[in-house]
Amino acid sequence: MLTRRTGNGPENVEVMPTHCPCGAAYLPDNVLIAHLPCSCAGTRGHRSYTCNTCGLIVYEPPHNSGADVLTGRWDG
């Protein structure tokens, strides 16, 4: 997840992407935001953004396809 300092001590806020790689704007009715626990992102997991225009899923941090998202095991 991208973060930035707020200026109020160690507080961080999420900085969401504004557009899908296909060019569609991530508006409230055009994006599904979720969390994906995964071994390739450590204990933090991924934030996923699913575009309702093209169906593309973007992971932050980027997802490594060799990771096991269900059990947290690495298979490659």
Secondary structure, DSSP 8 states (H G I E B T S, - for coil): --EEE-SSTT-EEE---SB-TTS-B--TTTEEEEEE--GGGTTT-EEEEEETTT--EEEES---TTB-TTT--B--
